Amino acid sequence: MKLTNITPLILSLAVTFATVACKTTQHSKDGTNTAELDDQDSGGTPEVGPDEIDDSIDQELQTSANGEVAEIGSEEDEINKALKAGIPVEINKDVDRWIDYFANKNHDAFQRFLDRGQPYKKMIVATLRDSGVPTELYYLAMIESGFVLHATSTASAVGFWQFIPASGRRYGLRVDQVVDERRDPWRATVAASLYLADLNNVFNSWYLAMAAYNAGEGRIMGAIMRGKTRDFWELVRLKVLPSETMDYIPKVLAAYIVGKNPEKYGFRVPNAQSHEAFVGVTVPSPINLASVADETSIPLESLQKFNPHLKAGITPRDASTYKIWIPKRYAEEFKDKADRLAEHRMAIKAEAPRMASETKMRKFHRVKRGEHLN
């Protein structure tokens, strides 16, 4: 995913679109950066109405001592109610080619994509829905990363939605030595929803918004100006888009078509019960994940697995509270013991000034040529 400053584009695109609109008709209200479609296990963006998603998909469970508990995980049928196409899904030879690729040539890897995405599907769909972004863009994240939390591109794009550091920070993600929220599925999905909504506001086209998510706004604007159209498929025909981008939208559409009806294409429907559900809980900050494990029966390994964005295993020192993820089966226990976590927070806060003082007292000497240790 490439990001440029969106604001200056709005004025220039308004002029461009005004000119182009006189010469073309919009193909449809269209609706991509991409992970390689081979499997990645390690690393190397129309309104949906509220009636289109079942109430049971709401991610807020008002059951936390310190804040909400946001649930991730749900039944497949309920989630699929939310996956009604907000983007016109065109099936053409390009889309058919990728359907065949997923179903036949890359079948095993695509099954892994379906399986890995299942624990996060409810949360991602609900977050997209709540942001007014078409819920089928869930499959954009699939194409971006294969739902590998640690997916890292050669351009240092990270996480499900493949944010580079600058674009992540611009859309509210914390990226520093302690925390990399690009690896937090929920926070990154919120950021991706905002970015995609901005792109759609600029281009008035979900296809072009996805194309800009993949190639960058500037390159898509240039393609529109060269092609004198904002019909994505016409831009493909004219070959004015980057080659990766010409494949990107067909990949997302094909993934949506196959993922919506996997059995038709020879895939096994992912079993939600085979994955451990997890919930978001608000904890006092800063706090170590080890302290959460000590005060509860939650295994430290589970906390580390569900919170890969906490690089040092500790929440930010400059936050008073912070949301982390825990296995759902421990939610009630966490609620009962949440007050005791504040004691660990106070201990960390008290330790910080002493550590800072010790650091100031240290003296450093650069060894010069000819000097020796006595």
C-alpha positions in Angstrom: 0.0 0.0 0.0 1.3 3.4 -0.9 0.2 6.6 0.6 0.4 10.2 -0.5 -1.2 13.3 1.0 -4.9 13.0 0.1 -6.0 16.5 0.7 -4.2 18.2 -2.2 -5.6 15.6 -4.5 -9.2 16.5 -3.9 -9.0 19.8 -5.7 -7.0 18.6 -8.6 -9.1 15.5 -9.1 -12.3 17.6 -9.0 -11.0 19.5 -12.1 -9.9 16.2 -13.7 -13.2 14.5 -13.1 -15.2 17.4 -14.4 -13.3 17.1 -17.7 -13.4 13.4 -17.8 -17.1 13.1 -17.0 -18.0 14.9 -20.2 -16.2 12.3 -22.2 -17.1 9.0 -20.5 -19.8 7.3 -18.6 -19.0 5.6 -15.4 -18.8 1.9 -15.8 -20.2 1.2 -12.3 -19.7 2.4 -8.7 -16.4 0.5 -8.6 -14.7 -1.1 -6.1 -6.8 -2.5 -4.0 -1.4 -3.3 -2.6 -1.1 -7.0 -2.5 0.6 -9.9 -0.7 1.9 -12.5 -3.1 -0.8 -15.1 -3.5 1.5 -17.9 -2.6 1.2 -18.7 1.1 2.9 -16.3 3.5 3.6 -17.6 7.0 6.3 -15.1 7.7 6.9 -11.6 6.4 9.5 -10.7 3.6 -6.7 -0.4 2.4 -22.0 2.3 -1.2 -22.9 2.4 2.4 -23.8 -0.8 4.1 -27.1 -0.4 6.0 -27.3 -1.4 9.7 -29.9 -4.1 8.8 -27.3 -5.9 6.7 -25.5 -7.4 9.7 -27.1 -9.4 12.6 -27.1 -7.8 16.0 -25.1 -10.7 17.3 -22.1 -9.5 15.2 -21.8 -6.4 17.3 -18.3 -6.4 18.7 -19.1 -4.7 21.9 -19.7 -6.9 25.0 -20.3 -4.6 27.9 -18.6 -6.9 30.3 -15.3 -5.3 31.5 -14.4 -3.9 34.8 -12.3 -1.2 33.1 -14.0 -0.7 29.8 -15.6 -2.7 27.1 -14.9 -6.2 26.0 -14.9 -6.3 22.3 -15.5 -9.8 20.9 -13.9 -11.4 17.9 -15.3 -14.5 16.3 -18.8 -15.6 15.2 -20.9 -18.1 13.3 -20.2 -18.1 9.5 -23.8 -17.7 8.5 -24.2 -14.6 10.6 -21.1 -13.1 9.2 -22.1 -13.8 5.7 -25.2 -11.8 6.2 -23.0 -8.8 6.5 -21.0 -9.7 3.3 -23.6 -8.4 0.9 -21.9 -6.7 -2.0 -21.7 -2.9 -1.6 -19.4 -2.9 -4.6 -20.8 -4.1 -8.0 -19.1 -7.4 -8.5 -18.3 -7.8 -12.2 -17.3 -11.2 -13.5 -15.1 -11.0 -16.6 -12.2 -13.0 -18.0 -9.8 -11.3 -15.6 -11.9 -12.2 -12.6 -12.5 -15.7 -14.0 -8.8 -16.2 -14.4 -8.2 -15.5 -10.7 -11.1 -17.7 -9.6 -9.5 -20.6 -11.5 -6.2 -19.8 -9.9 -7.5 -19.8 -6.4 -9.7 -22.9 -6.9 -7.2 -25.0 -8.8 -3.7 -23.8 -9.1 -3.4 -22.3 -5.6 -6.1 -24.3 -3.8 -4.2 -25.3 -0.6 -2.8 -21.8 0.0 -6.3 -20.2 -0.5 -7.7 -22.7 2.0 -5.1 -21.5 4.5 -6.2 -17.9 3.8 -9.8 -18.8 4.6 -8.8 -20.6 7.8 -6.4 -17.9 9.1 -8.9 -15.2 8.5 -11.8 -17.0 10.2 -11.0 -15.9 13.8 -10.9 -12.3 12.8 -13.7 -12.3 10.2 -16.5 -11.1 12.5 -14.4 -8.2 13.9 -13.2 -7.1 10.5 -16.6 -7.2 8.9 -18.2 -5.3 11.8 -15.5 -2.7 11.8 -15.8 -2.1 8.0 -19.6 -2.0 8.3 -19.5 0.5 11.2 -17.1 2.7 9.1 -19.4 2.8 6.2 -17.0 0.8 4.0 -18.2 -2.2 1.9 -17.8 -5.3 4.0 -16.5 -7.4 1.1 -13.3 -5.4 1.5 -12.5 -8.0 4.1 -11.1 -9.9 1.1 -8.8 -6.9 0.3 -7.0 -7.8 3.5 -6.8 -11.4 2.4 -5.1 -10.4 -0.8 -2.8 -8.0 1.1 -1.4 -10.4 3.6 -3.1 -13.8 3.5 -4.1 -12.9 7.1 -0.6 -13.3 8.4 -0.2 -10.9 11.3 3.6 -10.8 10.9 3.5 -10.4 7.1 6.1 -7.8 6.1 6.8 -6.6 2.6 10.1 -5.5 1.1 8.7 -1.9 1.5 8.3 -2.4 5.2 4.5 -2.7 5.0 3.3 -4.7 7.9 0.2 -6.6 9.1 -3.1 -7.6 7.7 -3.6 -4.3 5.9 0.1 -3.8 4.9 0.5 -0.3 6.2 3.9 1.3 5.9 5.0 3.3 9.0 4.1 6.8 7.7 0.6 5.8 6.4 -0.1 3.9 9.6 0.7 6.9 11.8 -1.3 9.2 9.6 -4.4 7.0 10.2 -3.9 6.8 14.0 -1.7 3.8 14.4 1.1 3.9 16.9 4.4 2.7 15.4 7.5 3.0 17.7 10.0 0.9 19.6 7.4 -0.4 22.1 4.2 -0.8 20.0 3.5 -1.5 16.3 -0.3 -1.2 16.0 -0.1 -2.2 12.3 0.0 -5.8 13.8 -3.1 -5.2 15.9 -6.0 -6.6 13.7 -8.6 -4.3 15.2 -6.7 -1.1 15.2 -5.3 -1.7 11.7 -8.8 -2.5 10.4 -10.1 0.8 11.8 -7.2 2.7 10.1 -7.7 0.8 6.8 -11.4 1.7 6.9 -10.6 5.4 7.3 -8.1 5.3 4.5 -10.4 3.5 2.1 -13.2 5.8 2.9 -10.9 8.8 2.2 -9.9 7.2 -1.1 -13.5 6.7 -2.1 -14.3 10.3 -1.3 -11.4 11.4 -3.6 -12.2 9.0 -6.5 -15.9 8.4 -6.1 -15.3 4.8 -7.0 -14.5 1.8 -4.9 -12.6 0.1 -7.7 -10.4 3.2 -8.0 -10.2 3.5 -4.2 -8.8 -0.1 -4.1 -6.5 0.6 -7.0 -5.1 3.7 -5.1 -4.7 1.6 -1.9 -2.5 -0.7 -4.0 -0.6 1.8 -6.2 -0.9 5.2 -4.5 -3.3 8.0 -5.2 -0.9 9.9 -7.5 -0.4 7.0 -9.9 -4.1 6.4 -10.2 -4.7 10.1 -10.8 -2.0 10.0 -13.5 -3.7 6.9 -15.1 -7.0 8.7 -15.1 -5.5 11.7 -16.8 -3.7 9.6 -19.4 -6.7 7.4 -20.1 -9.3 10.3 -19.9 -11.7 8.0 -18.1 -12.3 6.8 -14.5 -13.8 3.5 -15.6 -11.4 1.0 -14.0 -12.0 -1.7 -16.7 -11.4 0.9 -19.4 -8.1 1.9 -17.7 -7.2 -1.7 -17.7 -8.0 -2.0 -21.4 -5.9 1.1 -22.1 -3.0 -0.4 -20.1 -2.4 2.9 -18.3 -2.4 1.3 -14.8 0.5 -0.5 -13.1 0.4 -4.2 -14.1 0.1 -5.2 -10.4 -2.9 -2.9 -10.0 -4.6 -4.3 -13.1 -4.6 -7.7 -11.4 -5.3 -6.4 -7.9 -9.1 -5.7 -8.3 -9.8 -8.9 -10.1 -8.0 -10.8 -7.3 -10.1 -9.1 -4.6 -13.3 -9.8 -6.6 -12.3 -13.4 -7.2 -11.5 -13.9 -3.5 -14.8 -12.5 -2.5 -16.7 -14.7 -5.0 -14.9 -17.8 -3.8 -14.9 -16.9 -0.2 -18.6 -16.2 -0.2 -19.4 -19.7 -1.5 -16.3 -21.8 -0.8 -17.9 -25.3 -1.1 -18.9 -24.5 -4.7 -15.2 -24.1 -5.6 -14.1 -27.2 -3.7 -13.0 -25.5 -0.4 -13.9 -26.6 3.1 -15.9 -24.0 5.0 -13.8 -22.8 7.9 -15.0 -24.0 11.3 -15.3 -21.1 13.7 -15.3 -23.5 16.6 -11.9 -24.8 15.7 -10.3 -21.4 16.5 -10.1 -19.9 19.9 -12.3 -16.9 20.2 -10.8 -13.8 21.8 -12.0 -10.5 23.2 -10.6 -7.1 23.7 -10.3 -5.9 27.3 -9.1 -2.5 28.7 -6.3 -2.7 31.1 -4.5 0.0 33.2 -1.4 1.1 31.4 1.5 0.6 31.5 1.3 -3.0 32.4 3.3 -6.1 31.4 1.6 -9.0 29.7 3.4 -11.2 32.2 1.6 -9.4 35.1 -1.7 -10.1 33.4 -0.7 -13.8 33.2 0.4 -13.7 36.9 -2.9 -12.3 38.1 -5.1 -14.6 36.0 -4.9 -18.1 34.7 -4.3 -16.8 31.1 -1.2 -18.4 29.7 1.5 -15.8 28.8 1.9 -17.5 25.5 -1.7 -16.8 24.6 -1.3 -13.2 25.5 1.8 -12.9 23.4 0.1 -14.6 20.5 -3.0 -12.3 20.6 -1.0 -9.1 21.1 1.9 -9.2 18.6 1.8 -5.4 18.4 3.2 -5.2 21.9 6.8 -5.7 20.8 8.3 -5.6 24.3 5.3 -7.3 26.0 4.3 -4.1 27.8 1.6 -1.5 27.0 2.6 2.1 26.4 3.9 4.1 29.4 2.3 7.3 28.3 -1.2 5.8 28.2 -3.5 5.5 31.2 -5.5 2.6 29.8 -4.9 0.4 26.8 -6.9 -2.4 25.0 -5.3 -5.8 24.7 -6.7 -9.1 23.5 -7.3 -12.2 25.7 -8.9 -15.6 25.0 -12.7 -15.2 25.4 -12.9 -18.1 27.9 -11.0 -16.0 30.4 -13.2 -12.9 30.1 -15.2 -13.4 33.3 -12.1 -14.3 35.3 -10.4 -11.1 34.0 -13.4 -9.0 35.0 -13.2 -10.4 38.5 -9.4 -9.7 38.8 -9.1 -6.5 36.8 -8.7 -4.3 39.9 -5.6 -6.1 41.0 -3.8 -5.2 37.7 -3.7 -1.5 38.9 -1.2 -2.5 41.5 1.2 -3.7 38.8 0.6 -0.5 36.9 1.6 1.6 39.9 4.8 -0.6 40.4 5.9 0.1 36.8 5.1 3.8 37.2 7.2 3.9 40.4 10.1 2.1 38.7 10.3 4.5 35.8 11.8 7.5 37.7 14.4 5.3 39.4 15.5 3.8 36.0 15.6 7.3 34.5 17.7 8.5 37.4 20.2 5.6 37.1 20.5 6.3 33.4 21.4 9.9 34.1 24.0 8.9 36.7 25.9 6.7 34.3 29.1 8.1 32.9 30.3 7.2 29.4 33.9 7.5 28.2 35.0 7.0 24.6 38.1 5.0 24.5 40.9 6.7 22.6 43.9 5.2 20.8 46.5 4.1 23.3 44.2 3.9 26.3 44.0 0.6 28.2 41.7 -0.9 30.9 43.5 -1.2 34.3 
